Amino acid sequence: MSNHYIISVLSEDRPGIIADITGAVYELGGDLAELNQSILCGYLTMVLIATFDDDVTASLLLSRLEAIDSPTSYDFIVRDIAAPDGCPPSGPPDKTYVMTAQGRNKKGLVHGISSLCYRHNINILDLATTRTDDTYTMILQLDLSKVVAIADVRAALQELAAQSGLQVMLQHHDLFKVTNEIPL
């Protein structure tokens, strides 16, 4: 048997944070399964999943993480989870779509889009937003596998776009990938 943990990290950004965190995981014999990290307004946010031998408890892991010698402070959350093999596959579901929305910045834009998704039983898999001057941009990766009629979603998006002033585009993930990825 082994223990599987999801670890959440928040810290003021600086070079070396990922090395600090993954070093602590490595020292405890952890095997990283997945890691997602972003910088938001000068703060690093990271979520990772790691597997450890049975003798590594959540409290031991948290103690080791809190012992990291750092010029910035860390906020950690450590939770037990099911085995990563029991997690859904990391690739996108077949009915994954990408929505882009852009318009003049105003309060409630993310709430409007996320509420529309909720009403249509759409799961938001990933969401990134940015504001440049007065322009707000959102990119969402959506799972539409529980949607009965995509035409209804498109009609609701058109109505939301008209009300909010957003330019909204919804396209299948495969089409988005082909037209937007740069091969390495």
N, C-alpha and C positions, 0 to 999 in steps of 0.2 A: 504494500500500500504506500501511497504518498499523499502529501498535502498540497492542495492547490489554492493559491491566493490571488485575489485581485488587489492591486495596490494603487492608491491614488496619491499624487504628490502635487503640492502647490508651493511655489517659492518665487521670490523676486528673481528675475533671470540673471544669469551670469554664466561664463564658460565653466564647464566641468560638472554641471549638475547631473547630467545623464551618466557620466563616468562614476560619480559618487554613488548614485542609486544602484546602478547595475553592478558596481563593485561590491556593495553590501550584499546584494542577491547572490553574486558569485561566491563570496566568502562563506556563505551559508550553504553552498552547494546547489543553489537554485538554477533551474533551467528555464529561461525565458521562452514563453510561447508567443506572446503578442505584446506590442508596445505602441502607444499612440501618444504623441507629444505635440504641443503647440505653444507659441508665445502670444500672449494677449496683453496688450498695453503694458509691456515690460515685465509680465509675470509668466513663468513657465507653468504649464499644466501638463501632467503626464498621468496616464493610466497604463498599467502593465499587468500581465498575467504571468505567474511563475509557478513552477512545480518544485517541491522540496521533499527530502526524505521525511519519514514519519516523525523523527525527533525534532523537526523544526516546527514549532507552534506559531500561531499568529502573534502571541505576545513576545516570543523570542525574536521574530522577524521585526516587529515594531520597535523593540528595544534596540536592535542592531541599527535600524534605519535612524532612529532618534539619536544614536551615538555618533553619527557622521559629523566630523569636524568641518564646519562650513562658516564662511563669513556672512552667509544669508541664512535666515531661519526657514525651516521646512514645516509644512503641515502634511501629515500622513493619515490615510485611512487604509486599514488592512482588513479584508474580509475573506472568509473561507468560501470557496465555490466548488461546484462539481468539477470533475476532471475535464481538462480542456478538450479531450477526445469526445466528451459528452456535449460540448458546445456546438452550436450550429456551424456549418462550414464557413470559413472566413471569406470565401468568394461571394459575390452578390447573388441574390436569388434571381431566377429567370425573368421575373417581371420587375426588374429594377429600372427605375427611370431617374433622370437627372433634371431637376428644375433649376432654372436661373431666374432671378427676379432682381430688377434694378429700377431705382427711381429716386425722386427727391426724398431726402431723409425726413422722417416724421415718426412720432411715437406710435407704437402698435403694429409696425409692419411684420415683425417676426411672429407676433401673436396672431395676426390675421392669417398668415400662411399656415402656421402650425395648427390653428383651429380648423381651418379648411381641411387639412390633412386628417385631423381627428374625426371630423364629421363624415369623411369618406372612407374611414378605416384604413388609412394609409400610414404605415410606420416610417418615421424619419430615421434612416440608417446613419446619416452623416449630415452635418450642417455647418457651414462656414459663412460668416458674414464679415463685411468690412465697410467702413465709412471713409470716404475721401471727400473732403470739403463738405458739400451738401448732398452728395450722391451715396445712397445706401445700396449695397450689392449683397445678394444671398445666393449661395449655391447649395442645393440640397440633393442628397442621394435618397431616393424614396423606394420603398417596397410596395408595389401596387398589386401583389398577389391576392389580396382579399377584396379587391375592387371588382364589382360586377360589371360596370360599364365605364370605360375610360372616357367615353364621350361626355358623360355626366361630370366627370372631374374637369375636363377641358372647359365645359360651359361654366362651371363654378369658378374656374380660374379666370376666365374672360370677365366675368362679373366682378370678381375681386380686383382685377387689374383696372377696370373702369372706375371703380370706387376709390381705389388707393392711388391711382396714377402710376402704378408699377408696370414695367414691361416684363411680361412673364413668358418663359419658354419651357415647355415640357417635352422631353425626347427620351426614347429608350436609351438605356445605359450603353448598349453596343454602338448605337449611332453616335452618341456623344463621344465615346472613346475613340472611334475611328476618325472623327472630324477634329478632335482636340488634343490627342496624345502625340507627343513627339518621340519617335523611335530613337533609342540610344544605340 
